[in-house]
Amino acid sequence: MVNPREGILIMNSIGRTFLVGLFLVVVAMRSIHSIEQIPSKTDSFYIIWLPGLYGGHAEQMSLVTTQNYAMYDVIKPAADADLGQERCIGDLERQLHNDQTFQKANKVIVIGTSQGAATWLNEIARMTLAQQDHIAAIILEAPLADANEAIMQSALKKPGVAYLPLVRFWSPWIAKLYHPFYNPYGLQAITSVKQIAHRIPVIILHNKKDRRISVNSARRLVREFLTQRRSMLNNLYYIETDIVAQRGDSHTDFLREDAQAQAAFHAICKKLGLPYDKEQAERLQDQDLKNFQPLVEQLDTAIDQSSWVSTMVRNVVDGVTLAVIAALLYMFISKRLKR
């Protein structure tokens, strides 16, 4: 016969065992629930396209060859954007945080057009190397590499502006009237290149006839990539077209109007293991792709040839202006000292 005292001890032991078991079950269920909340990675490509200042339309995107993509929004109204700086970066980060497909994707192809290209470069530069490991490729269309330079070049196309003094200094501040959040002394995409992992393939496209951003913007960006990637140049490509688009200002959406450039783009994507159009890619051989991998010297020559006249005019005008200012200051100081 069991002693009442022993019975109580046995019941207490059973009760404690039951409670411990119940606790372990609850912990296990919570752990399983937590695991379900972590997005599982997928190896399929996911393309994120960030358009330019005024947005874009998916049906115009000739670079996309898969349905697994997203077109992100841009800041509206356009005047509230800061040309790829802190506001644009913050808006991009918000959309990335809310994009569950991005969270699950293991291979992300980013496409940036104009301001979108600048925003992507600045955002990727802020990522850790572990985060950059999920970037499969960077595709930049008509990139805004240096907004100050682009603003100056745009101003110089206006009648008579080339003969005004110190355009490079005051033109960005005129642009600030249209984009009050833009900081002429702030972050520029071309300076972010050094923070981007060398292993990430980069394809840059630009049109010589672009009336918004000078082709030299893309050339300088490519040169910066080449300078930073001295030991890894085989995954950097530059496609330069020379075509007047049937619509728009030849700034974006020019690729589909240039059959050769389109074939080159898809052939490059094929070589890099990215999604591509088979019919387009087969029009070019691998050896032909070397034409789209320029050297630093070639870029320097192209930049100099296309801008030496305007540069010379600006330097002369600026030199004369500075000389006049110096003379006036000298006269003013001399008069003050004589008193």
C-alpha positions as a Markdown table, in Angstrom:
| # | Residue | x | y | z |
|---|---|---|---|---|
| 1 | Met | 0.0 | 0.0 | 0.0 |
| 2 | Val | 1.3 | 3.4 | -1.0 |
| 3 | Asn | 2.1 | 5.8 | 1.8 |
| 4 | Pro | 0.0 | 9.1 | 1.4 |
| 5 | Arg | 3.2 | 11.1 | 1.6 |
| 6 | Glu | 4.8 | 9.0 | -1.1 |
| 7 | Gly | 1.7 | 9.4 | -3.2 |
| 8 | Ile | 1.9 | 13.2 | -3.0 |
| 9 | Leu | 5.6 | 13.1 | -4.0 |
| 10 | Ile | 4.8 | 10.9 | -7.0 |
| 11 | Met | 2.0 | 13.2 | -8.1 |
| 12 | Asn | 4.3 | 16.3 | -7.7 |
| 13 | Ser | 6.9 | 14.6 | -9.8 |
| 14 | Ile | 4.4 | 13.7 | -12.5 |
| 15 | Gly | 3.1 | 17.3 | -12.5 |
| 16 | Arg | 6.5 | 18.8 | -12.9 |
| 17 | Thr | 7.3 | 16.4 | -15.7 |
| 18 | Phe | 4.1 | 17.4 | -17.5 |
| 19 | Leu | 4.8 | 21.1 | -17.1 |
| 20 | Val | 8.4 | 20.7 | -18.4 |
| 21 | Gly | 7.1 | 18.7 | -21.4 |
| 22 | Leu | 4.4 | 21.3 | -22.1 |
| 23 | Phe | 7.0 | 24.1 | -21.9 |
| 24 | Leu | 9.3 | 22.3 | -24.4 |
| 25 | Val | 6.3 | 21.8 | -26.8 |
| 26 | Val | 5.5 | 25.5 | -26.7 |
| 27 | Val | 9.1 | 26.5 | -27.3 |
| 28 | Ala | 9.3 | 24.0 | -30.3 |
| 29 | Met | 6.1 | 25.3 | -31.8 |
| 30 | Arg | 7.3 | 28.9 | -31.5 |
| 31 | Ser | 10.6 | 27.9 | -33.1 |
| 32 | Ile | 8.8 | 26.3 | -36.0 |
| 33 | His | 6.6 | 29.4 | -36.4 |
| 34 | Ser | 9.7 | 31.6 | -36.5 |
| 35 | Ile | 11.4 | 29.4 | -39.1 |
| 36 | Glu | 8.3 | 29.7 | -41.3 |
| 37 | Gln | 8.6 | 33.5 | -41.1 |
| 38 | Ile | 12.1 | 33.5 | -42.6 |
| 39 | Pro | 11.8 | 33.7 | -46.4 |
| 40 | Ser | 13.3 | 30.7 | -48.1 |
| 41 | Lys | 15.9 | 31.6 | -50.8 |
| 42 | Thr | 15.2 | 30.8 | -54.4 |
| 43 | Asp | 17.8 | 30.5 | -57.2 |
| 44 | Ser | 15.6 | 32.0 | -59.9 |
| 45 | Phe | 16.6 | 35.4 | -61.2 |
| 46 | Tyr | 14.6 | 38.4 | -60.0 |
| 47 | Ile | 14.9 | 41.6 | -61.9 |
| 48 | Ile | 14.2 | 45.0 | -60.3 |
| 49 | Trp | 14.0 | 48.0 | -62.6 |
| 50 | Leu | 14.2 | 51.5 | -61.2 |
| 51 | Pro | 13.2 | 54.0 | -63.8 |
| 52 | Gly | 14.4 | 57.6 | -64.3 |
| 53 | Leu | 13.1 | 60.9 | -62.9 |
| 54 | Tyr | 9.6 | 60.7 | -64.5 |
| 55 | Gly | 9.0 | 57.0 | -64.1 |
| 56 | Gly | 8.5 | 54.5 | -66.9 |
| 57 | His | 6.3 | 51.9 | -68.5 |
| 58 | Ala | 6.9 | 48.2 | -68.3 |
| 59 | Glu | 6.0 | 47.6 | -71.9 |
| 60 | Gln | 8.8 | 49.9 | -73.0 |
| 61 | Met | 11.5 | 47.9 | -71.1 |
| 62 | Ser | 13.3 | 46.1 | -73.9 |
| 63 | Leu | 15.9 | 44.8 | -71.4 |
| 64 | Val | 13.5 | 42.5 | -69.5 |
| 65 | Thr | 13.3 | 39.0 | -70.9 |
| 66 | Thr | 11.5 | 37.3 | -68.0 |
| 67 | Gln | 8.2 | 37.8 | -66.2 |
| 68 | Asn | 9.9 | 37.6 | -62.8 |
| 69 | Tyr | 10.6 | 41.3 | -62.4 |
| 70 | Ala | 9.3 | 44.4 | -60.7 |
| 71 | Met | 9.2 | 48.0 | -61.8 |
| 72 | Tyr | 9.7 | 50.2 | -58.7 |
| 73 | Asp | 8.1 | 53.6 | -58.2 |
| 74 | Val | 10.0 | 56.8 | -58.3 |
| 75 | Ile | 9.5 | 59.9 | -56.0 |
| 76 | Lys | 6.5 | 62.0 | -57.2 |
| 77 | Pro | 6.4 | 64.8 | -58.0 |
| 78 | Ala | 9.7 | 64.7 | -59.8 |
| 79 | Ala | 10.7 | 68.0 | -58.2 |
| 80 | Asp | 10.9 | 66.3 | -54.8 |
| 81 | Ala | 13.5 | 63.9 | -56.1 |
| 82 | Asp | 17.2 | 64.6 | -55.3 |
| 83 | Leu | 18.8 | 63.0 | -58.4 |
| 84 | Gly | 19.8 | 59.7 | -56.8 |
| 85 | Gln | 20.9 | 61.1 | -53.4 |
| 86 | Glu | 19.5 | 60.5 | -49.9 |
| 87 | Arg | 15.8 | 60.9 | -50.6 |
| 88 | Cys | 16.0 | 58.6 | -53.6 |
| 89 | Ile | 18.1 | 56.0 | -51.8 |
| 90 | Gly | 15.7 | 56.1 | -48.8 |
| 91 | Asp | 12.7 | 55.5 | -51.1 |
| 92 | Leu | 14.5 | 52.6 | -52.8 |
| 93 | Glu | 15.4 | 51.0 | -49.4 |
| 94 | Arg | 11.7 | 51.3 | -48.3 |
| 95 | Gln | 10.6 | 49.4 | -51.4 |
| 96 | Leu | 13.3 | 46.8 | -51.1 |
| 97 | His | 12.2 | 46.2 | -47.4 |
| 98 | Asn | 8.6 | 45.7 | -48.5 |
| 99 | Asp | 9.4 | 43.5 | -51.4 |
| 100 | Gln | 9.0 | 39.9 | -50.3 |
| 101 | Thr | 10.2 | 38.5 | -53.6 |
| 102 | Phe | 13.4 | 40.5 | -53.2 |
| 103 | Gln | 13.8 | 39.1 | -49.7 |
| 104 | Lys | 13.5 | 35.5 | -51.0 |
| 105 | Ala | 15.6 | 36.0 | -54.2 |
| 106 | Asn | 19.2 | 34.8 | -54.2 |
| 107 | Lys | 20.0 | 36.2 | -57.7 |
| 108 | Val | 18.9 | 39.8 | -58.2 |
| 109 | Ile | 19.5 | 41.7 | -61.4 |
| 110 | Val | 19.2 | 45.4 | -60.9 |
| 111 | Ile | 18.4 | 47.8 | -63.8 |
| 112 | Gly | 18.6 | 51.5 | -63.4 |
| 113 | Thr | 17.7 | 54.2 | -65.9 |
| 114 | Ser | 19.1 | 57.7 | -65.6 |
| 115 | Gln | 18.4 | 58.8 | -62.0 |
| 116 | Gly | 17.5 | 55.2 | -61.2 |
| 117 | Ala | 21.0 | 54.2 | -62.2 |
| 118 | Ala | 22.5 | 56.7 | -59.8 |
| 119 | Thr | 20.2 | 55.6 | -57.0 |
| 120 | Trp | 21.1 | 51.9 | -57.5 |
| 121 | Leu | 24.8 | 52.6 | -57.5 |
| 122 | Asn | 24.6 | 54.6 | -54.4 |
| 123 | Glu | 22.4 | 52.0 | -52.7 |
| 124 | Ile | 24.6 | 49.0 | -53.6 |
| 125 | Ala | 27.7 | 50.9 | -52.4 |
| 126 | Arg | 26.0 | 51.0 | -48.9 |
| 127 | Met | 25.4 | 47.2 | -48.8 |
| 128 | Thr | 27.7 | 44.8 | -47.1 |
| 129 | Leu | 29.7 | 42.4 | -49.2 |
| 130 | Ala | 27.3 | 39.6 | -48.0 |
| 131 | Gln | 24.3 | 41.6 | -49.2 |
| 132 | Gln | 26.1 | 42.3 | -52.5 |
| 133 | Asp | 26.5 | 38.6 | -53.0 |
| 134 | His | 22.8 | 38.4 | -53.9 |
| 135 | Ile | 23.3 | 40.9 | -56.8 |
| 136 | Ala | 23.7 | 38.9 | -60.0 |
| 137 | Ala | 24.3 | 41.8 | -62.3 |
| 138 | Ile | 24.0 | 45.6 | -62.6 |
| 139 | Ile | 22.5 | 47.1 | -65.8 |
| 140 | Leu | 22.7 | 50.8 | -66.2 |
| 141 | Glu | 20.8 | 52.7 | -69.0 |
| 142 | Ala | 21.8 | 56.3 | -69.6 |
| 143 | Pro | 23.3 | 56.6 | -66.2 |
| 144 | Leu | 23.4 | 59.8 | -64.2 |
| 145 | Ala | 27.0 | 59.3 | -63.0 |
| 146 | Asp | 27.6 | 62.9 | -61.9 |
| 147 | Ala | 24.6 | 65.1 | -61.6 |
| 148 | Asn | 26.7 | 68.3 | -61.5 |
| 149 | Glu | 28.4 | 67.4 | -64.7 |
| 150 | Ala | 25.1 | 66.4 | -66.4 |
| 151 | Ile | 23.5 | 69.7 | -65.3 |
| 152 | Met | 26.4 | 71.7 | -66.6 |
| 153 | Gln | 26.4 | 69.9 | -69.9 |
| 154 | Ser | 22.7 | 70.4 | -70.2 |
| 155 | Ala | 23.1 | 74.1 | -69.5 |
| 156 | Leu | 25.9 | 74.5 | -72.1 |
| 157 | Lys | 23.4 | 73.3 | -74.8 |
| 158 | Lys | 21.4 | 76.5 | -74.2 |
| 159 | Pro | 22.2 | 79.3 | -76.7 |
| 160 | Gly | 24.9 | 81.6 | -75.4 |
| 161 | Val | 25.5 | 79.7 | -72.1 |
| 162 | Ala | 28.8 | 78.4 | -73.3 |
| 163 | Tyr | 30.2 | 81.9 | -73.3 |
| 164 | Leu | 29.0 | 82.7 | -69.7 |
| 165 | Pro | 31.7 | 82.5 | -67.0 |
| 166 | Leu | 32.0 | 79.8 | -64.4 |
| 167 | Val | 29.1 | 77.7 | -65.6 |
| 168 | Arg | 30.4 | 74.7 | -63.8 |
| 169 | Phe | 30.0 | 76.5 | -60.5 |
| 170 | Trp | 26.6 | 78.2 | -60.7 |
| 171 | Ser | 24.6 | 75.8 | -63.0 |
| 172 | Pro | 24.0 | 73.1 | -60.2 |
| 173 | Trp | 22.5 | 75.8 | -58.0 |
| 174 | Ile | 20.1 | 76.9 | -60.8 |
| 175 | Ala | 19.1 | 73.2 | -61.0 |
| 176 | Lys | 18.4 | 73.3 | -57.3 |
| 177 | Leu | 15.6 | 75.7 | -57.9 |
| 178 | Tyr | 13.8 | 72.8 | -59.8 |
| 179 | His | 15.0 | 70.1 | -57.3 |
| 180 | Pro | 15.3 | 71.8 | -53.9 |
| 181 | Phe | 16.4 | 68.6 | -52.2 |
| 182 | Tyr | 19.4 | 68.1 | -54.5 |
| 183 | Asn | 22.7 | 68.9 | -52.9 |
| 184 | Pro | 25.5 | 69.9 | -55.3 |
| 185 | Tyr | 28.0 | 69.0 | -52.7 |
| 186 | Gly | 26.3 | 65.7 | -52.0 |
| 187 | Leu | 26.8 | 62.1 | -53.0 |
| 188 | Gln | 27.5 | 61.4 | -56.7 |
| 189 | Ala | 27.1 | 57.9 | -58.2 |
| 190 | Ile | 30.5 | 57.8 | -59.8 |
| 191 | Thr | 32.1 | 58.0 | -56.4 |
| 192 | Ser | 30.2 | 54.9 | -55.2 |
| 193 | Val | 31.9 | 52.7 | -57.8 |
| 194 | Lys | 34.8 | 51.9 | -55.5 |
| 195 | Gln | 32.4 | 50.3 | -52.9 |
| 196 | Ile | 30.9 | 47.9 | -55.4 |
| 197 | Ala | 32.1 | 44.3 | -55.4 |
| 198 | His | 34.3 | 43.5 | -58.4 |
| 199 | Arg | 32.7 | 40.2 | -59.1 |
| 200 | Ile | 29.3 | 41.7 | -60.0 |
| 201 | Pro | 28.9 | 41.9 | -63.8 |
| 202 | Val | 28.1 | 45.4 | -65.0 |
| 203 | Ile | 26.5 | 46.4 | -68.4 |
| 204 | Ile | 26.3 | 50.1 | -69.2 |
| 205 | Leu | 24.3 | 51.5 | -72.1 |
| 206 | His | 24.2 | 55.0 | -73.5 |
| 207 | Asn | 23.2 | 56.9 | -76.6 |
| 208 | Lys | 25.4 | 59.5 | -78.3 |
| 209 | Lys | 22.3 | 61.4 | -79.3 |
| 210 | Asp | 21.1 | 61.6 | -75.7 |
| 211 | Arg | 19.9 | 65.2 | -75.2 |
| 212 | Arg | 19.6 | 65.0 | -71.4 |
| 213 | Ile | 22.7 | 63.3 | -70.2 |
| 214 | Ser | 26.0 | 63.6 | -72.2 |
| 215 | Val | 27.4 | 60.3 | -73.4 |
| 216 | Asn | 30.6 | 61.3 | -71.6 |
| 217 | Ser | 28.8 | 60.7 | -68.4 |
| 218 | Ala | 28.6 | 57.0 | -69.2 |
| 219 | Arg | 32.2 | 57.0 | -70.6 |
| 220 | Arg | 33.5 | 58.5 | -67.4 |
| 221 | Leu | 31.5 | 55.9 | -65.4 |
| 222 | Val | 32.9 | 53.0 | -67.4 |
| 223 | Arg | 36.4 | 54.5 | -67.0 |
| 224 | Glu | 35.9 | 54.6 | -63.2 |
| 225 | Phe | 34.8 | 51.0 | -63.2 |
| 226 | Leu | 37.9 | 50.0 | -65.2 |
| 227 | Thr | 40.2 | 51.9 | -62.9 |
| 228 | Gln | 38.7 | 50.2 | -59.8 |
| 229 | Arg | 38.6 | 46.7 | -61.4 |
| 230 | Arg | 42.1 | 46.5 | -62.8 |
| 231 | Ser | 42.3 | 42.7 | -62.1 |
| 232 | Met | 38.8 | 41.9 | -63.1 |
| 233 | Leu | 37.7 | 43.5 | -66.4 |
| 234 | Asn | 36.1 | 40.5 | -68.1 |
| 235 | Asn | 32.6 | 41.2 | -66.6 |
| 236 | Leu | 32.3 | 44.9 | -67.6 |
| 237 | Tyr | 30.6 | 45.8 | -70.8 |
| 238 | Tyr | 29.7 | 49.1 | -72.5 |
| 239 | Ile | 27.2 | 49.5 | -75.3 |
| 240 | Glu | 27.2 | 52.9 | -77.0 |
| 241 | Thr | 24.5 | 53.6 | -79.6 |
| 242 | Asp | 24.3 | 56.5 | -82.1 |
| 243 | Ile | 20.6 | 56.7 | -83.0 |
| 244 | Val | 17.9 | 59.3 | -82.9 |
| 245 | Ala | 15.0 | 57.7 | -81.2 |
| 246 | Gln | 11.6 | 58.0 | -83.0 |
| 247 | Arg | 10.1 | 59.3 | -79.8 |
| 248 | Gly | 11.3 | 61.1 | -76.8 |
| 249 | Asp | 14.7 | 62.8 | -76.5 |
| 250 | Ser | 16.9 | 59.8 | -77.3 |
| 251 | His | 17.6 | 59.6 | -73.6 |
| 252 | Thr | 16.0 | 56.2 | -72.7 |
| 253 | Asp | 14.3 | 53.3 | -74.4 |
| 254 | Phe | 16.7 | 53.6 | -77.4 |
| 255 | Leu | 17.9 | 50.0 | -77.3 |
| 256 | Arg | 15.0 | 48.4 | -79.2 |
| 257 | Glu | 15.6 | 50.9 | -82.1 |
| 258 | Asp | 19.2 | 49.7 | -82.6 |
| 259 | Ala | 19.2 | 46.1 | -83.7 |
| 260 | Gln | 23.0 | 45.7 | -83.4 |
| 261 | Ala | 23.0 | 47.1 | -79.9 |
| 262 | Gln | 20.1 | 44.9 | -78.9 |
| 263 | Ala | 21.9 | 41.8 | -80.3 |
| 264 | Ala | 25.0 | 42.8 | -78.4 |
| 265 | Phe | 23.1 | 43.2 | -75.1 |
| 266 | His | 21.5 | 39.8 | -75.3 |
| 267 | Ala | 24.8 | 38.1 | -76.4 |
| 268 | Ile | 26.5 | 39.7 | -73.4 |
| 269 | Cys | 23.7 | 38.5 | -71.1 |
| 270 | Lys | 24.1 | 35.0 | -72.5 |
| 271 | Lys | 27.8 | 35.0 | -71.9 |
| 272 | Leu | 27.3 | 36.2 | -68.3 |
| 273 | Gly | 24.7 | 33.6 | -67.6 |
| 274 | Leu | 21.8 | 36.0 | -67.3 |
| 275 | Pro | 18.3 | 35.8 | -68.9 |
| 276 | Tyr | 18.5 | 36.6 | -72.6 |
| 277 | Asp | 16.7 | 36.4 | -75.9 |
| 278 | Lys | 18.0 | 33.4 | -77.8 |
| 279 | Glu | 17.2 | 34.7 | -81.3 |
| 280 | Gln | 18.9 | 38.1 | -80.6 |
| 281 | Ala | 22.0 | 36.5 | -78.9 |
| 282 | Glu | 22.8 | 34.2 | -81.7 |
| 283 | Arg | 23.4 | 37.1 | -84.1 |
| 284 | Leu | 26.8 | 37.8 | -82.4 |
| 285 | Gln | 29.8 | 35.6 | -81.8 |
| 286 | Asp | 31.7 | 35.7 | -78.5 |
| 287 | Gln | 34.8 | 37.3 | -80.2 |
| 288 | Asp | 32.6 | 40.2 | -81.3 |
| 289 | Leu | 31.8 | 41.0 | -77.7 |
| 290 | Lys | 35.4 | 42.3 | -77.2 |
| 291 | Asn | 34.2 | 45.4 | -79.1 |
| 292 | Phe | 32.1 | 46.2 | -76.0 |
| 293 | Gln | 34.9 | 46.1 | -73.6 |
| 294 | Pro | 36.8 | 49.4 | -74.1 |
| 295 | Leu | 40.2 | 50.2 | -72.6 |
| 296 | Val | 40.8 | 53.3 | -70.4 |
| 297 | Glu | 42.9 | 54.9 | -73.2 |
| 298 | Gln | 40.1 | 54.5 | -75.7 |
| 299 | Leu | 37.6 | 56.1 | -73.3 |
| 300 | Asp | 40.0 | 59.0 | -72.6 |
| 301 | Thr | 40.4 | 59.6 | -76.4 |
| 302 | Ala | 36.7 | 59.5 | -77.0 |
| 303 | Ile | 36.0 | 61.9 | -74.1 |
| 304 | Asp | 38.7 | 64.4 | -75.2 |
| 305 | Gln | 37.6 | 64.3 | -78.9 |
| 306 | Ser | 34.0 | 65.0 | -78.0 |
| 307 | Ser | 34.5 | 67.8 | -75.5 |
| 308 | Trp | 37.8 | 69.6 | -76.2 |
| 309 | Val | 36.2 | 72.5 | -78.1 |
| 310 | Ser | 33.6 | 73.3 | -75.4 |
| 311 | Thr | 36.2 | 72.7 | -72.7 |
| 312 | Met | 38.6 | 75.1 | -74.3 |
| 313 | Val | 35.9 | 77.7 | -74.7 |
| 314 | Arg | 34.9 | 77.3 | -71.0 |
| 315 | Asn | 38.5 | 77.5 | -69.9 |
| 316 | Val | 39.2 | 80.7 | -71.8 |
| 317 | Val | 36.0 | 82.3 | -70.6 |
| 318 | Asp | 36.6 | 81.3 | -67.0 |
| 319 | Gly | 40.3 | 82.4 | -67.2 |
| 320 | Val | 39.3 | 85.8 | -68.5 |
| 321 | Thr | 36.6 | 86.1 | -65.8 |
| 322 | Leu | 39.0 | 85.2 | -63.0 |
| 323 | Ala | 41.6 | 87.6 | -64.4 |
| 324 | Val | 39.1 | 90.4 | -64.4 |
| 325 | Ile | 38.0 | 89.6 | -60.9 |
| 326 | Ala | 41.6 | 89.5 | -59.7 |
| 327 | Ala | 42.3 | 92.9 | -61.3 |
| 328 | Leu | 39.2 | 94.4 | -59.7 |
| 329 | Leu | 40.2 | 93.0 | -56.3 |
| 330 | Tyr | 43.7 | 94.4 | -56.8 |
| 331 | Met | 42.4 | 97.8 | -57.6 |
| 332 | Phe | 40.0 | 97.8 | -54.7 |
| 333 | Ile | 42.7 | 96.7 | -52.2 |
| 334 | Ser | 45.2 | 99.2 | -53.6 |
| 335 | Lys | 42.7 | 102.1 | -53.1 |
| 336 | Arg | 42.0 | 100.9 | -49.5 |
| 337 | Leu | 45.7 | 100.8 | -48.7 |
| 338 | Lys | 46.3 | 104.3 | -50.0 |
| 339 | Arg | 43.7 | 105.9 | -47.7 |
